Amino acid sequence: TSALWASVWAFPSPTLPLVRREQMAAGQGTSMPSSANVVVDNPYPQAWGHTTSFATRSDKLVCVMVGLPARGKSYIARRLAQYLSFFYSTPCRVFDVVTYSRQHVDKAGRKCDENGTIEEPSQAAVEQTLADIRDWMHEGHKAKRRRTAGTSESTYVSGEFGAVAMYDATNLTMEHRSWLADQLKDIGAKLIFIETICSDEKRIWREISAQRPVVAEATSEEKIRILEAFGRSVSKLESAYEPVSEKKLSWIKVVDGSQIAMNEIRGFLPSRIAQFLMNLNLDRRPFYLSRHGQSEYNRLGKIGGDSDLTEHGEEYATALAKWVQSNIKVGPDGSPQAARLWTSSMRRTINTARHISHEQIDRPNGSDWIQMRPKRFRNLDEIYAGLCDGMTYEEIAAQFPDEAKARKTDKFEYRYPRGESYTDLISRLEPVAHEMERQREPLLIVAHQAILRVIYCYMMDRPRETCYEVAIPLNTVIKLTPTATGCLEERLDIIPKRAGVELDPASH
């Protein structure tokens, strides 16, 4: 009956009412099927496996960055690679010509010293970069095969095909872009040129500082001198710069992070890339991740459910509100700054955030802003444990031993009976990732352990298959600050830990 159980009960249904185990015990049509009362005449069953994404085998792309130095090209390339690899399980790699220039034996690559002087990369460095892209593409990111449960057969799984290379360089002229297209023609990949244009001097200066940390420590006069030298170097490149406009090429143009234009963007992954870039905000605002305070089910060792906070959970909710007031709602200079608050739709997260105040402040542009007006997302609800909702792990092992064994074997792809898996969570959190990318203010997310594990791994560029290993303790705020090269992490204990007290024995 195990195969039958998997085929009938494995699929989550958001419209299905919550199952009461009392009804199951009473035999009211909601209990697990058994060979005694279910007969299926199905000699040719459909093979089924976890669909980890919806990409297709033809998705083989090279994203070619275009733009002047310090316009955010490297940041965009890295974030785009993170997004595609995490949410679509697509192999991605960034090929940075600057890195190849510095490593090349003749040392003739693109350089930018502390005085802001820039040199374009040597032809040898460019050719070596392209050679490595070809080798990487030809390595064969072959489709993976997964064994079908209960059989010796294996099938290809959608979404585990293709690869995306990010070619990070200036690529300023039409002639050079045409040459690139010819050079990469033999790998059978589609080229998408991604141009970023920025006229905001503050943003340009931030990019310069991010690429050369010593610049951030310079005096005001030194910064002016470096910026002037950088401007002179860039002006030489500007004289040769030809913005992307070729009608025969596929391209996406991002202007000042607020305008976007595109040409010949077709196919699944190219359309996802376009949508991601439409939401990507180049401002480096921090994200704050917090679990709800201790819930009644945490205390009892039960998973899932929609229980309220314990007395200790209420203590954390009160302390969190005080911490937010002095750490998120104010800027570095101590003046009020606009901030946002998200929670799930479940009572333990809503009540954890309910003490946070919502003052009205005036923004620099003269508009009114309600501080941290709560926004609730069903997407942020905890992983649904299906028939195991509200049970302890000991009860699951006793009543559903096969399920307990399957979960222990593969915690990442295991799906609770009539519930969800981590792969399901990743699919459901993709729209949340788009919303996060477009935010321009610091954001506090009060959610659940499995949810925050997925968000954390995405932001920190960790493999999606490892998300269930991430520690997301109670009574802790995790601050993640995006930078040009990654994310800075800081963990803050909001209330002291209690010696010898187990606050959270259950874990998804």
Salt bridges, closest charged atoms under 4 A:
GLU22 OE1 - ARG20 NH2 3.87
ASP106 OD1 - HIS104 ND1 2.94
GLU160 OE2 - ARG146 NH2 3.36
ASP182 OD1 - LYS185 NZ 3.66
ASP186 OD1 - ARG134 NE 3.75
GLU195 OE1 - LYS253 NZ 2.58
GLU207 OE2 - ARG284 NH2 2.43
GLU246 OE2 - ARG177 NE 3.04
GLU264 OE1 - ARG266 NH2 3.44
ASP283 OD1 - ARG203 NH2 3.19
ASP283 OD1 - ARG206 NH1 3.64
ASP283 OD2 - ARG440 NH1 3.59
GLU296 OE1 - ARG299 NH2 2.59
ASP306 OD2 - ARG347 NE 3.86
GLU314 OE2 - ARG354 NH2 2.95
GLU314 OE2 - HIS355 NE2 2.53
GLU315 OE1 - HIS312 ND1 3.40
GLU315 OE1 - ARG498 NH2 2.72
GLU359 OE1 - LYS329 NZ 3.08
ASP381 OD2 - ARG378 NE 3.07
GLU413 OE2 - ARG146 NH2 3.12
GLU420 OE1 - ARG428 NH2 2.78
ASP424 OD1 - ARG415 NH2 2.68
GLU430 OE2 - ARG272 NH2 2.92
GLU430 OE2 - HIS434 NE2 3.68
GLU435 OE1 - ARG438 NH2 3.07
GLU437 OE2 - ARG79 NH2 2.37
GLU441 OE1 - ARG340 NE 2.66
GLU441 OE2 - ARG363 NH2 2.95
GLU489 OE2 - ARG491 NE 2.68
ASP504 OD2 - ARG291 NH1 2.63
